[in-house]
Amino acid sequence: MNASLPGKGKAKDLAYTLPPLLFSTSDLQYRTIDWSSPNPGSPTPTAGPSSYGSTHTSPPCASSSLSHSGSQAPENSAQQLPGLTRVPSRRRSLSNLSVHSTHSLAARSMSRIKVKLGSSSKGPGNLARRLLFRNKASAAATSIDLSPAGSVSDPFLGDLTTAGQGNCLPTWKNLDFQPCQNLELPSDTRTYVQQSAEGPESLSSITGKGRSYSSPLPQSVFDIIPRHNSDVFAPVPLVLQNIFDEALPRELKLQVFSALISLHEDEFQLWKSSGRWTASKASSSKYRWVGRDRGMRELVKLSRVSKAWRSLVFDGQLWMDVDLKAFPNLPVPFLLRLAETLGPFIKNMDLTGHTKLDHSTLGQVTTSLCVRSAPTIDFAYTQLLDVNLTGCNALTTQALHNLVIHSPFLRSLCVKGLKAVDNTTFDVLALCPHLTSLNMSRCSNINGDGLHRYANAVLGRHGQLALKELRLCGLEAALSLEILDLSYSRSLHNSALEAFVACTEEEKSTESVVLTAREAGREARDNGRYRRRITKLRHLSLSNCKLLTDIACSNLAYAVPRLELLELAGIGTAMKDEGLVRLLGTTPLLRKLDLEDDADITDAVLSALTPSPQEGSGSGSIQPLQTGQALEHLAVSFAVSISNEAFLSLIRNCPRLRVLEADSTSISGAVLKDFVRRAHEQNASDATLVAIDCRAVGEGSVKDVAAMTRPRKGWCAWDARKLSYLDGRDKEELKVGQDECDEKRIVLKSFYNWQTVDVVRAARERHRRNSRRTGNGSSDNLEDVARTSGRLRWWSPSSGRRSPSTNTPDGAVGDREGCVVT
């Protein structure tokens, strides 16, 4: 720097022109420092050695430098002002927070000096002044120019000039630039600082006398910050438009929320189809609710976002089907608010398991769901079509009747097991002409009188019943009835079923059939004709009706040609072969037959169910469907009179048979292997063979088919978590057990298969203990697993138990591998 000047005196004169004003705009505050003069009595102090050539201190500014304009300054300008302490900025960190400047102006480049020298042409700084002001015309007018033009024009500082007056202080031309109002200054000093923004004449009044040790120029251009942008380091605010709330119409918003539920349903179906829905995942509390239930739960959570979203979430278009059976502990206030908000939009309501639902709550819900057809009509009704109140045991008869009376469009009602249902309920149900499904099973306060009144009331008003599914006791003249559940009707007799299918000649519009005495199960010498009505029954349940015999089956012969499901379990020894065989010969569409505990049936029943092998015909004519060709499920447990040959013939000739319940029968290991092999070849899903307590089924037969079987039919859900099904997709690496959730494996229930469940449980307990104790050796063989469960099992490999063949004297017992009772 010194080499570029003609002499050191030029730099000294330049340094003496600096004002004693310190302006730090990093926090937008003006500060003044009381600089002491080395010689206060001297009117023209001389610069010391530090005035030039030093890069650490700045020379003082003599008070005589302002002597040319002293006549214009106020008289009190020479008064000593109180000094201000420099407060460190919290926004920017300077290189040095000292009150003294760390850089001397003399050490700076001449091209970066932004002031004009106000000395005369005869002064020692004449050469420097001519060098600085040589390119004055090219100086910028509105921006800070760093070229050696000698003029600075800034919108906030104005022109820093000393022309004609020798004033080294800057002049603010932009009146919008004002000092910070939050600066804590003494009262008299604040007055001077505020006046300094009005013009250059007031700046000289706040300058102190003495030597200056700090440069008044800002450290960088970022120190000059306008009032309207106080913090240059603050992020620029990014305003995002809320398109969902402001741009989308309400219908599209509702479609978005509806898609949320659909996505949860599709996700659950994808999990099941891709094999990712496993038993361990279903047992986790995270997946307690899946599919639609999870979607509805998340939808309710979104109502907390805002009032606008709450209005969208509880819009009636999203809640036409209110299925709350997965939330049995739902608070009553929420249920009331839901009914009040949705109102008449609800069409289907399922409150299964809501034990806290009492009569007052149901009454308020009914009132909220009602809508009036016209202001002049004093009758309110709901839009309910399907209602399920199973398990709502706290309801009263009056609350239930109030709901039914206000639901004239009701199509399905399920009040299974409710004590609030009595015979008067049937009178109320007569007001619902569209009722097609009614389930009053296990309602202890109803009997035949109520059913009789219901039938008479409906027939008197509408001519016929619209019921297609009736799950209680018999009903006459129900022409459209398809499902009839009369199970556990202790007083049901054979004559009731005969009257159910009876038909007279006057009923010409009714589809009927005329039978001979032999076909109707009468005596052969009877020459009479018997007309029977052909019903539309598809499902008939007569299980545990102790007064029935096989004569009831004869009464139903030819009257139920569309029958697909027939349940006759628990009747006992009164069920014989004759009437059952007569009925089975007229039901070619039969898919399921339940004859459990009917111990007196023999091979004749299985022969009636076994279709004849079809012979290929060259003409291509369609042969009529035989009984047994559609058979899928057969239960003949405790039928000890059925032979193995009858079982084998049935298994080999019924192409769709996939479930056979034959526990406590004489079924053998060969029949078991044949059933498992055929089901595996057909790639049947959830095929099942029940062979519990079958003495002819040995351990060897079970081991031979272990690769294709499983002990239980596992299912993945939160409610099944305590059953602890073994799912191969969980990759537990227990090295024992069989995959219970693989639907392609045949479910084989036998005494030996239950042991596998115990092995898996013991292996899990051992693995759980080993995971807590690291570093201990472990063994994965079956013997260690047996010892872990508490004692050595008889079925473990090292227990010394001989094979079944060695337990017999001859070493072989033919097809019977179990123990022989003599």
Summary of the structure (lengths in Angstrom):
residues: 822
radius of gyration: 50.5
end to end distance: 126.6
largest distance: 159.3
contacts: 2375
relative contact order: 0.05
helix: 35%
strand: 9%
